[in-house]
Structures are given as C-alpha cells and as structure tokens.
C-alpha cells in the first residue's frame, strides 16, 4: 500500500505539472482584452464571445496562487497576478462593495448580483494570493469580503447565511446558484464554501470574530446541515433551517468531510477536531454509498423522486480522492486508501483528455467522455483537480 500511495503521489504531481496547469496557461489567457477567456467547449473550441464568471476567475486565481506557494515556482506567478489584476479592475464593485457575478467579454458588468457563494470564493482566492505573494492588497480584499458577508448575509436571529443579493445588497427573490438548485434561502453549498474561505483566511488573520464565526460554521454543519440519521448532508433549507430537499450529493458529502476536518485543524480546537474527525468518517462512509465497482463515485440521487444522476463528474472524482484519503488518515482503514487508488485509475482511464489536455467534464456510466459540457467555463475550472493534486502531494509523505 505504501508503495502504491507513493506512486500515486508522483503520478498526480506529473498530472498537475504536465497537463492541468500547462493547459490553462496555454489556452485560457486572453491577450486581447486581458484576464482569461470565459469558455472553451467540450470539443476544445474557444468561445470568444462567452461571458466571464466570477467563480471561474476566483478559482483560477486560487489555483495559480496555490501553485506559486506550494510548488515554489515563479513560472506560475504571472498567471496568478494576471487573475488578481483583472479581478481588481473588473470584478470588484467600487461603489457598493463585494464582487460581481458575471462580466461581458470586454470586462463590463453583465450581472452585478452579489451571490454569497461567489463572495466566499473571491475571499478564498485573495487569501491564497496573499499567502503566495505577501501582497497586502489581497489580504485587505479578503478581510473586506469577510466583513461584508457577516454584515449583509449572516442571519443574526436564526444563524447561517442567506444566499443572494442585488448589487445594492437587497435580498433577491431568485436566490439560486444555478438552474438545478432549489430556490431556498439557505444552502449547504454556500455554507461549505464560506467555511472553506474562512478557514484559509484564519490561517493568516487570527481575528476573534473570524474565529468565532468559523467555529460557528463547523457547529452548524454538525447540528443543522448533517442529517443525524443518514450522515449525508442536507442541501436546501428555509430560513428556519427546515430541510427542503431529500436530494443526496455524494460529491458534496465527501468534499465537506475533509473540509470540516481542515477547518477544525486550523482553528486549533482539539476537542472540536476529535468530534469532527469522527463525523467526517461517518460522512465519508455515507458518501461511499455512491461508490461504483469501476472505481468511481456517481453524482447524486434523490429518494423523493427516485432519480439518480449516475454520471461521474470530474469534480466529484477529485474530491473523492481527497475525502477517502482523509478518512484513511483518520481511521487507518486501508479500504479508504484503496478507494483513493481506484478512483485515480478511473480518472486516468476515463476523465483525463489524452488528446487535447485537461479533464473532460464527466464520463457516462458506460465510460464515454462528456464532450457536450465545457472543458473550461462558468463552472468548469482548474480548482478541483489541481487542489486534489496539491492535497495528495502534501498528505502522502515520502
């Protein structure tokens, strides 16, 4: 097992250095209008008229900032700085604060709404850029976003965070992150990425309010978002924290399992960490209900409707590798280590695009690559698969 894991560590490093990062460096920078292109479709065709999503740009900034910091290679710095400068110039709202949701290709504002999910991703990315470069502008941006999220979105009566606001911070009627989501006031997904952002920010800014709110987020997951009977995460809630969906997202389950442990570790609360680690293994075991004999994790299922999405999305497999390794580290159970290895074999067989580079959006249950959905776009980004590589490289010791 040790040999196989060390071999895995080397293989994901090669994947990161020779496929994922070079693909984004070669294909996505827009030298005409600045920043990065908005979309390359599933067949590899650049769509120059595509809008530019805030989440994509934040994730590009996080990825190349993390590459600078973790790989200690200045090769990636111009791409991190390109992302930072473009976001500074175009995505930040200089009048109302926060960041816009979507831009036109020329950098003008297309959708100015303040989706809290996106505010969190920008805070996450700004913090990583600060960690990589020491640029205090980035830390100031991250801190400002933290204060805005707390001021505008935090529910002081019922706890948690509301979803989406207009440019001038009025709560929107349509709060959905995407068309597939339920239109509810609170969601697991937004809380998960606020948790992720606050964890990264607390690494570099030991603010007492931030400490309190990060601790509160962990407890919210354990008490309100985690289903105590099934150990799956519930996805949608009203403002009173009543569950509004039975849908199970295996990818979000296993992503949350390791992000919660990371948050508790960064807080440094040993009692909380022990509790979170136990729950993390339970959540991982629940997520493994979506595990398939071919070594993959399917997307989701809904017991209320009987519908199951059996596609194997790229991000789900990436998060599965980190989540299973996290469970192996906590429990010592080698079945989780084997699932990491099996998932990687699946990724190599079905998701890595050997002809054009990067990863396909998904593979079908029969193993056919998805060339309909984007190779890069509003949601398809370098963050999940590159972060998996960083995490595996860091966690597996030589």
N, C-alpha and C positions, 0 to 999 in steps of 0.2 A: 504493500500500500504506500509506504514512504517513497519508494522509487517512482511509483505511478504519479504521486502527487508532485514530486519534484519535476518530473517530465511535463506534467500539466503546467506547472509554473513557467517553464521555459517556452512551452508552446503558446500560451496566452501572451507572453511577452513578445514573441515573434509576430503574433497576430496584431497586436497593438502597434508595434513599430513599423511593420511592413505592409499592413493592409488598412486598418481603420484610420489611423492618423494621416498617413500619406494620401488616402482617398479624399479626405476632407480638405487637406491642404492644396491638392491639385485641382479639384473640381468646384469647390464652393466659393472661394473669394471672388468678389465682383470688382474688377479693376476699373470699371466704367463709372459706377455710382458710389462705390465704397461699400464696406461691410461684406456681407455674404449673400449669395443668391437665395431666393426663397424656396426653390423646389427643383429637384431632379426626379423625374418619374421612375416607375418601377422598371422601365426598359432602358434607363440610363440617359434619357433625353432631358437636357436642360430646358426649363420653362422660365425664360427671362422675364415674363410678364407676371410671375407669381408674386403674391403679397409676401411680406416678411413678418413671421410670427415672433412675438416676444419670447415665448417659451423656447423656440428653436435657438434664438440668438443668445438667450441666457445659458442654455445648455452648451452651446459652442464655447462661450466664454469660460464656463466651468471646466470643460474638457481640456482646453489648451492651457488654462491656468494650472490645472492639476498635472498636466504633462510637464510643464516647466518645473513645478515644485517636486514632483515625485521622481521624474527621470533625470532631473538636474541637467537639462539640456536646453541651451538657449535657442536651438533650432525652432522651438515651438513658441518662443516669446512674441515674434511679430504677429502671429495669428491670435494669440490671446490679447495683445494690445490693439490689434485691428478690431476685434469684437468689443473690447472695452470702450475704445474711442467712438465707435459707431453708436453704441448704446448710449453713451454720454450725450452725443449730439442729437440723436433722433428719438430714442425710446423714453427718455426721462421727461416728464411733464414739468416745465419750469414754473408754471403758474399754480397748478393745483397739487403738485407733488405726486409721487408714485410713477408708475410706468404704464405706457400704452399697451394695449393688447396686440395691435396689428398695424403695420405700415404698408403703404404703397411701395412699389419698387424704387421710386425716386426718393424715398425717405420721408415723404409727407404722411400725415396721420390718416389711416383708413378707419380704424375702430379705436376710440380713445378710452374704452371702458377699463375699469380698474378691477380685474379679476384677481382675487387674493392669491389664488394658486400661482399666478404669474409673478405677483409681487414677491412671493416667497422664493421663487426660482431665481429672480434677479438678486435677492439678498444672499442666497446661497452662492451664486456665481461671483458677486462682488467680493464676498468674503474670501473665496478661493483665490481670486486675483490678488487681493491684499496679501494672502499667505505666500503667494508665489513671488510677488514683486516688492512688497512693502509700500506700495502706493497708497498713501493715506486718503486720497480721494475715494478709493474703492471702499475702504472701511467706513468713511463718512456716509457714503451712499447706503451701505448695508445697515448702518445704525439708523439712518433716516427712515428706511423702509420698515425696520422693526418698530419704530415709534408710530409710524402711520398705521401699520397692521393692528397694533394694540389700541390706538386711538379710534380708528374707524371701524374695525371689523370685530374686535373682541366683544363678546356678549357678557356684560358685567352682571347680568341677572341670572342667566341660565348656563353660563360657561360656554366655551368654544368660540368658533369664528364663523361669521357669515361669509357668503360666497362671492358676491359680485356687486360692483358699484359703477355708477356713471362717472364721467370724468370729474365732476364736482362732488363726488362721494355721496351720492344719493343711492340708497339700496335699490337694485334693479328687480323688476318683476321676473324677467328671464335670467335666471342665475346659472344656467347650465354651462358646464365646461365644454361639452360637445353635444352633438345631437343624440348620442346614445345614452346620455345621462338623464336621470330623473331630475325634475326641476324642483329641488328641495333647498331649504335654507342652509343646511349644514351637510357636509360630506366627509367621508373618511379620507378621500384622496387629497383634498385641500389640507386637512389637518396633518396628514402624513408628510406633506412637503413643507408645511410650516415647521413641523418637528425637525425635518432634515436641515432646513435653513437655520433654525435657532441653534441646533447642535453645532453646526460649523461656525456660526458667529460666536458662540460661547467659548470656543477654543481660543479665540484671540481677544475677547472682550468680556471680562468677568463682571458684568453688570448685575446687580442684585435683582432688578426687575426681570431681566432676561433669565436669570437662574430660576426665579420663581415661576415664570411662565413656561419654561422648558420642563420643569418638574410637573407642572400642572398638565401639560400636554401628555406626558407619559402616563399620568394617572387617568386622564380622560380616555386614553386608549384602553387601559386595563379595566376601567369600570363601565364606560359607556359604549365604546366602539367595538370592543371584543365581545363576541357572543359567548357567554359563560358556559353554555351547554355544548356548542359545536366547536368552539375555539377558532371559528372563522371570524373575519372582520365584517361587520355590517357596513353597508356602503352609503346609505342615504338616510337622513334624519330630518324631522321638523325642528323648530326652534326649541321644543321641549325635550328633545332627544328621544322621541318616539321613533322606532325603526320604521322606515317607509319602503323597504325592499327586502326580499329574501335572496337576491342575487349574490352569488359567491364568485369572487375574482381570485383565482388561485395565485396569479402573479402578484397582486397587491398583498395577499396574505403573506407570501414568503418574502417580499420586499420589506414589509413592515416588521417581520420577525427579526431581521438583522438591524434595521434602522433603530428600532427601540432599544436594542442592546447597546448600540453605538451611543445613543443619546444618554443612557444611564451611565455608561463608562465615562463620557466626557463630563457629566455632572459630578462624578466622583462620590456618589452616594452608594456605599457598599450594600446596605440593606435593600435599597431600591434595585440595585443591579441584580442581586440574588433573586428577587421576585420576578424581575423582567426576564432573566435568563430562563427560569422555569417556564414562564408563559411563552417565551419565544420558541422553545422546543415543542410545546403543545401546538402552537400556531403552525409551525413547520410540518408537524405530523398531519394537521388538518389540511394544509395546502397539498400535501402528498397524496391526498385522495384524487387529485387530478393527474397524478403520475401515470405514464403510459409505458407499456412494455418496450417501446422503441427508444426509451431514454429521454422522453420529452415531457413537458408539463403543458396541458391544454389551458386555454384561456379562462373560461368561466362556465358556470351553469346557473340556472335559475329554477329552484324547486317549485316555485309558484306556477311557472308556465310549462315546465318540463323541457325548456330549450337549453341546449348545451352548445357552446361555441368550442369546437374541437380543433380549431386552428392552433398552430404553435407559433405565436408571435415572437419576434426577435427579443423584445424586452423581457418577456416572461422567462425565456430560457436563460438570459443573462442574470436576472435576479434570482432564478432558481439556483444557479451555481453558487452565488454568494450566500444565499439563505441556507442551502444544505451544508455548505462548509461551516457556517456559523453554528448550526446545530451539532455538527460533528465536533467542533471545538469545545462546545459546552458539555455535551453528553458523552463523548468518547465512542459513540456508537458508529462503527465503521460502515453501516448501511448508508449513512448520510454521505460519507466520503465517496462511496461507490456511486451514489446518485450524482455527485458533482462530476465524476469522471464520465459517467454515462451521458449526462447532459452535454458535456463537451464533445463527445463523439457524435451526438446528434447534430450539434451546431456545425461541426466540421463537414458532416455528410450532406446536410440539407439547407443550412442557412447562409453560410459564407459563399459569396458570389465569386467563384474562381475565375470567371471571365472578365467581369467589369470591376470587381472590387467591392469592398464594404459587405454588408449583410442584406439579404432580402428582408422585406417586411415580415414575412411569415412563410411557413410551409403548411401545406394541406395535410390532413390525416394520412393521405397516401404518399406524402413526401414531395409533392410538387411545389416548386417555389412560387411565391406570390409576386408576379410582375405587374399587377394592376395597381396596388398601393405603392406609395412613394419609396424611393431609395433614400431621399432626403426631402424633408418638407416641414410643414407646420408642426407635425408630431414626430416625424422620423428624424432622429438626431444621433450624435455620436456619444451621448451621455451614458446610456445603459450598458452598451457593450464595452466602451472604454473603461467605465467605472468597474465593471466586472473584472477586467484585466488588472487594473490597479489593485483592487481588493485581493484577488488571488495572489498576485505577486507579493503583496505586503503580508498576507496571512500565512502563506506557506514558507516556512523558514528553511534555508538550505542547510 
